[in-house]
Amino acid sequence: MKKNCIFIALGAFLLMGNLISSCTGNKNTNEGDSSDSVKNVSISVSNDSIAPGEGNDDSERLGLSPNEEGALNISELPQTAKLQAKQGDMELYVNVEQEANEDDITGVYSVWLADRSKNVVRRILITNPMAEPVWEEMNKKNGGVEVPMHQIAAADRAMFASKDCKKIVVEGCPDARNIWTYIINLDTRTAMQIPATEGVQDINPDKGEIIVASYGYYEEGGRYTYQQAYSLDGKFLRRTSEPEPE
């Protein structure tokens, strides 16, 4: 009797071991499947979260550098944007983002550069009507003063300044008195304000210079206007006209 009990107990013990081993094996298999599933989801989420301009997205298909900022399909150009200048396949547009109202002298404008050969457009800047004036610094330097891209007060007009379209000029009248003129370097993404008050008169890409007009006042009274030439780096070159009464 005792011998039979021992055999029964031993058999039960071996059966339990097989069951435990079987359950443990199934659990490992399920964990392996679960891990693969999670890995697939993770990869999918990672690809979906790639920011524009990174990875194998449309920016590469459109011929842009993967790290180029703000590259968009040409269809993203605002329908209200107005063509300002055209040079080959390159086009400059200005869009009114916010109209001036009773409390604002000027509205908010954005400037867009389109490349028709690549079907690409990008926003170059958006104006800041509250930008700080730098007239004192320009007068002391007798030349252009660099300002941050977010400190461009106005851009009612836009034009190409160089043959390679790497430099453009924007200007506007944010104080209802003076025309503020800026030279934008698209390579370095920097802006230079030129000490002019009456805007661009001429641009000569061959010479790499811009002619702008300004006004002044006679000591005995009355106002006059004159023109000056600056390089596309904002350096004063020469006066191109004598003062003429207005």
Contacts in CASP RR format, 6 or more apart in sequence:
PFRMAT RR
TARGET T0000
AUTHOR 0000-0000-0000
METHOD contacts of the structure
MODEL  1
MKKNCIFIALGAFLLMGNLISSCTGNKNTNEGDSSDSVKNVSISVSNDSI
APGEGNDDSERLGLSPNEEGALNISELPQTAKLQAKQGDMELYVNVEQEA
NEDDITGVYSVWLADRSKNVVRRILITNPMAEPVWEEMNKKNGGVEVPMH
QIAAADRAMFASKDCKKIVVEGCPDARNIWTYIINLDTRTAMQIPATEGV
QDINPDKGEIIVASYGYYEEGGRYTYQQAYSLDGKFLRRTSEPEPE
50 57 0 8 1.000
52 58 0 8 1.000
52 59 0 8 1.000
52 70 0 8 1.000
52 71 0 8 1.000
52 72 0 8 1.000
53 59 0 8 1.000
53 60 0 8 1.000
53 64 0 8 1.000
53 66 0 8 1.000
53 67 0 8 1.000
53 68 0 8 1.000
53 69 0 8 1.000
53 70 0 8 1.000
53 71 0 8 1.000
54 66 0 8 1.000
54 67 0 8 1.000
55 66 0 8 1.000
58 73 0 8 1.000
59 65 0 8 1.000
59 66 0 8 1.000
59 68 0 8 1.000
59 71 0 8 1.000
60 66 0 8 1.000
62 71 0 8 1.000
62 73 0 8 1.000
62 118 0 8 1.000
62 119 0 8 1.000
62 120 0 8 1.000
63 118 0 8 1.000
63 120 0 8 1.000
64 71 0 8 1.000
64 118 0 8 1.000
64 120 0 8 1.000
68 122 0 8 1.000
69 122 0 8 1.000
70 122 0 8 1.000
70 123 0 8 1.000
71 120 0 8 1.000
71 122 0 8 1.000
72 120 0 8 1.000
72 121 0 8 1.000
72 122 0 8 1.000
72 123 0 8 1.000
73 119 0 8 1.000
73 120 0 8 1.000
73 121 0 8 1.000
74 114 0 8 1.000
74 116 0 8 1.000
74 119 0 8 1.000
74 120 0 8 1.000
74 121 0 8 1.000
76 121 0 8 1.000
77 93 0 8 1.000
77 112 0 8 1.000
77 114 0 8 1.000
77 121 0 8 1.000
78 93 0 8 1.000
78 95 0 8 1.000
78 110 0 8 1.000
78 112 0 8 1.000
80 95 0 8 1.000
80 96 0 8 1.000
81 93 0 8 1.000
81 94 0 8 1.000
81 95 0 8 1.000
81 110 0 8 1.000
81 112 0 8 1.000
82 93 0 8 1.000
82 94 0 8 1.000
82 95 0 8 1.000
83 91 0 8 1.000
83 92 0 8 1.000
83 93 0 8 1.000
84 92 0 8 1.000
84 93 0 8 1.000
84 94 0 8 1.000
84 157 0 8 1.000
84 158 0 8 1.000
84 159 0 8 1.000
85 91 0 8 1.000
85 92 0 8 1.000
85 158 0 8 1.000
85 159 0 8 1.000
85 160 0 8 1.000
85 168 0 8 1.000
86 92 0 8 1.000
87 160 0 8 1.000
87 163 0 8 1.000
87 165 0 8 1.000
89 115 0 8 1.000
89 116 0 8 1.000
89 117 0 8 1.000
89 118 0 8 1.000
90 113 0 8 1.000
90 114 0 8 1.000
90 115 0 8 1.000
90 116 0 8 1.000
90 160 0 8 1.000
90 165 0 8 1.000
91 113 0 8 1.000
91 114 0 8 1.000
91 116 0 8 1.000
92 111 0 8 1.000
92 112 0 8 1.000
92 113 0 8 1.000
92 114 0 8 1.000
92 158 0 8 1.000
92 159 0 8 1.000
92 160 0 8 1.000
92 168 0 8 1.000
93 111 0 8 1.000
93 112 0 8 1.000
93 113 0 8 1.000
93 114 0 8 1.000
93 158 0 8 1.000
94 109 0 8 1.000
94 110 0 8 1.000
94 111 0 8 1.000
94 112 0 8 1.000
94 155 0 8 1.000
94 156 0 8 1.000
94 157 0 8 1.000
94 158 0 8 1.000
94 170 0 8 1.000
95 109 0 8 1.000
95 110 0 8 1.000
95 111 0 8 1.000
95 112 0 8 1.000
96 107 0 8 1.000
96 108 0 8 1.000
96 109 0 8 1.000
97 107 0 8 1.000
97 108 0 8 1.000
97 109 0 8 1.000
97 110 0 8 1.000
97 126 0 8 1.000
98 107 0 8 1.000
98 108 0 8 1.000
99 107 0 8 1.000
100 106 0 8 1.000
100 107 0 8 1.000
104 129 0 8 1.000
105 129 0 8 1.000
105 174 0 8 1.000
105 175 0 8 1.000
105 176 0 8 1.000
106 127 0 8 1.000
106 129 0 8 1.000
106 153 0 8 1.000
106 154 0 8 1.000
106 156 0 8 1.000
106 172 0 8 1.000
106 173 0 8 1.000
106 174 0 8 1.000
106 176 0 8 1.000
107 127 0 8 1.000
107 129 0 8 1.000
108 126 0 8 1.000
108 127 0 8 1.000
108 128 0 8 1.000
108 129 0 8 1.000
109 126 0 8 1.000
109 127 0 8 1.000
109 154 0 8 1.000
109 155 0 8 1.000
109 156 0 8 1.000
110 123 0 8 1.000
110 124 0 8 1.000
110 125 0 8 1.000
110 126 0 8 1.000
110 127 0 8 1.000
110 155 0 8 1.000
111 123 0 8 1.000
111 124 0 8 1.000
111 125 0 8 1.000
111 126 0 8 1.000
111 155 0 8 1.000
111 158 0 8 1.000
111 168 0 8 1.000
111 170 0 8 1.000
111 184 0 8 1.000
112 121 0 8 1.000
112 122 0 8 1.000
112 123 0 8 1.000
112 124 0 8 1.000
113 121 0 8 1.000
113 122 0 8 1.000
113 124 0 8 1.000
113 165 0 8 1.000
113 168 0 8 1.000
113 186 0 8 1.000
114 120 0 8 1.000
114 121 0 8 1.000
115 121 0 8 1.000
124 168 0 8 1.000
124 184 0 8 1.000
124 186 0 8 1.000
125 149 0 8 1.000
125 150 0 8 1.000
125 152 0 8 1.000
125 155 0 8 1.000
125 170 0 8 1.000
125 184 0 8 1.000
125 191 0 8 1.000
127 152 0 8 1.000
127 153 0 8 1.000
127 154 0 8 1.000
127 155 0 8 1.000
127 174 0 8 1.000
128 150 0 8 1.000
128 151 0 8 1.000
128 152 0 8 1.000
128 153 0 8 1.000
129 153 0 8 1.000
129 154 0 8 1.000
129 174 0 8 1.000
130 153 0 8 1.000
131 147 0 8 1.000
131 151 0 8 1.000
131 152 0 8 1.000
131 153 0 8 1.000
131 174 0 8 1.000
132 151 0 8 1.000
133 153 0 8 1.000
133 175 0 8 1.000
134 145 0 8 1.000
134 147 0 8 1.000
134 193 0 8 1.000
135 195 0 8 1.000
137 145 0 8 1.000
138 144 0 8 1.000
138 145 0 8 1.000
138 193 0 8 1.000
138 194 0 8 1.000
138 195 0 8 1.000
139 195 0 8 1.000
142 195 0 8 1.000
142 236 0 8 1.000
143 194 0 8 1.000
143 195 0 8 1.000
143 230 0 8 1.000
143 234 0 8 1.000
143 235 0 8 1.000
143 236 0 8 1.000
144 192 0 8 1.000
144 193 0 8 1.000
144 194 0 8 1.000
144 195 0 8 1.000
144 230 0 8 1.000
144 234 0 8 1.000
144 235 0 8 1.000
144 236 0 8 1.000
145 192 0 8 1.000
145 193 0 8 1.000
145 195 0 8 1.000
146 190 0 8 1.000
146 191 0 8 1.000
146 192 0 8 1.000
147 182 0 8 1.000
147 191 0 8 1.000
147 192 0 8 1.000
147 193 0 8 1.000
148 191 0 8 1.000
149 184 0 8 1.000
149 189 0 8 1.000
149 190 0 8 1.000
149 191 0 8 1.000
151 191 0 8 1.000
152 170 0 8 1.000
152 182 0 8 1.000
152 191 0 8 1.000
153 172 0 8 1.000
153 174 0 8 1.000
153 175 0 8 1.000
153 180 0 8 1.000
154 170 0 8 1.000
154 171 0 8 1.000
154 172 0 8 1.000
154 173 0 8 1.000
154 174 0 8 1.000
154 180 0 8 1.000
155 170 0 8 1.000
155 171 0 8 1.000
155 172 0 8 1.000
155 182 0 8 1.000
156 171 0 8 1.000
156 172 0 8 1.000
156 173 0 8 1.000
157 170 0 8 1.000
157 171 0 8 1.000
157 172 0 8 1.000
157 200 0 8 1.000
158 168 0 8 1.000
158 169 0 8 1.000
158 170 0 8 1.000
159 168 0 8 1.000
159 169 0 8 1.000
159 170 0 8 1.000
159 200 0 8 1.000
159 203 0 8 1.000
160 167 0 8 1.000
160 168 0 8 1.000
160 169 0 8 1.000
160 203 0 8 1.000
160 205 0 8 1.000
161 167 0 8 1.000
161 168 0 8 1.000
161 169 0 8 1.000
161 183 0 8 1.000
161 203 0 8 1.000
161 205 0 8 1.000
161 208 0 8 1.000
161 210 0 8 1.000
161 232 0 8 1.000
162 205 0 8 1.000
162 208 0 8 1.000
162 232 0 8 1.000
163 205 0 8 1.000
163 206 0 8 1.000
165 186 0 8 1.000
166 185 0 8 1.000
166 186 0 8 1.000
166 187 0 8 1.000
167 183 0 8 1.000
167 184 0 8 1.000
167 185 0 8 1.000
167 186 0 8 1.000
167 232 0 8 1.000
168 183 0 8 1.000
168 184 0 8 1.000
168 186 0 8 1.000
169 181 0 8 1.000
169 182 0 8 1.000
169 183 0 8 1.000
169 184 0 8 1.000
169 200 0 8 1.000
169 203 0 8 1.000
169 210 0 8 1.000
170 181 0 8 1.000
170 182 0 8 1.000
170 184 0 8 1.000
171 179 0 8 1.000
171 180 0 8 1.000
171 181 0 8 1.000
171 182 0 8 1.000
171 199 0 8 1.000
171 200 0 8 1.000
172 179 0 8 1.000
172 180 0 8 1.000
172 181 0 8 1.000
173 179 0 8 1.000
173 180 0 8 1.000
174 180 0 8 1.000
178 197 0 8 1.000
178 198 0 8 1.000
179 196 0 8 1.000
179 197 0 8 1.000
179 198 0 8 1.000
179 199 0 8 1.000
180 193 0 8 1.000
181 193 0 8 1.000
181 194 0 8 1.000
181 196 0 8 1.000
181 199 0 8 1.000
181 200 0 8 1.000
181 212 0 8 1.000
182 191 0 8 1.000
182 192 0 8 1.000
182 193 0 8 1.000
182 194 0 8 1.000
183 191 0 8 1.000
183 192 0 8 1.000
183 194 0 8 1.000
183 210 0 8 1.000
183 232 0 8 1.000
183 233 0 8 1.000
183 234 0 8 1.000
184 190 0 8 1.000
184 191 0 8 1.000
184 192 0 8 1.000
185 191 0 8 1.000
185 192 0 8 1.000
192 233 0 8 1.000
192 234 0 8 1.000
194 210 0 8 1.000
194 212 0 8 1.000
194 230 0 8 1.000
194 234 0 8 1.000
195 214 0 8 1.000
196 212 0 8 1.000
196 213 0 8 1.000
196 214 0 8 1.000
196 228 0 8 1.000
197 213 0 8 1.000
197 214 0 8 1.000
197 215 0 8 1.000
198 212 0 8 1.000
198 213 0 8 1.000
198 214 0 8 1.000
198 215 0 8 1.000
198 225 0 8 1.000
199 212 0 8 1.000
199 213 0 8 1.000
200 210 0 8 1.000
200 211 0 8 1.000
200 212 0 8 1.000
201 211 0 8 1.000
201 212 0 8 1.000
201 213 0 8 1.000
201 227 0 8 1.000
202 210 0 8 1.000
202 211 0 8 1.000
203 209 0 8 1.000
203 210 0 8 1.000
203 211 0 8 1.000
204 210 0 8 1.000
204 211 0 8 1.000
208 231 0 8 1.000
208 232 0 8 1.000
209 229 0 8 1.000
209 230 0 8 1.000
209 231 0 8 1.000
209 232 0 8 1.000
209 237 0 8 1.000
210 229 0 8 1.000
210 230 0 8 1.000
210 231 0 8 1.000
210 232 0 8 1.000
211 227 0 8 1.000
211 228 0 8 1.000
211 229 0 8 1.000
211 240 0 8 1.000
212 227 0 8 1.000
212 228 0 8 1.000
212 230 0 8 1.000
213 225 0 8 1.000
213 226 0 8 1.000
213 227 0 8 1.000
214 225 0 8 1.000
214 226 0 8 1.000
214 227 0 8 1.000
214 228 0 8 1.000
215 223 0 8 1.000
215 224 0 8 1.000
215 225 0 8 1.000
215 226 0 8 1.000
215 246 0 8 1.000
216 223 0 8 1.000
216 224 0 8 1.000
216 225 0 8 1.000
216 226 0 8 1.000
216 243 0 8 1.000
217 223 0 8 1.000
217 224 0 8 1.000
218 224 0 8 1.000
218 245 0 8 1.000
222 245 0 8 1.000
222 246 0 8 1.000
223 245 0 8 1.000
223 246 0 8 1.000
224 243 0 8 1.000
224 244 0 8 1.000
224 245 0 8 1.000
224 246 0 8 1.000
225 243 0 8 1.000
225 244 0 8 1.000
225 246 0 8 1.000
226 239 0 8 1.000
226 241 0 8 1.000
226 242 0 8 1.000
226 243 0 8 1.000
226 244 0 8 1.000
227 239 0 8 1.000
227 240 0 8 1.000
227 241 0 8 1.000
228 236 0 8 1.000
228 237 0 8 1.000
228 238 0 8 1.000
228 239 0 8 1.000
228 240 0 8 1.000
229 236 0 8 1.000
229 237 0 8 1.000
229 238 0 8 1.000
229 239 0 8 1.000
229 240 0 8 1.000
230 236 0 8 1.000
230 237 0 8 1.000
231 237 0 8 1.000
END
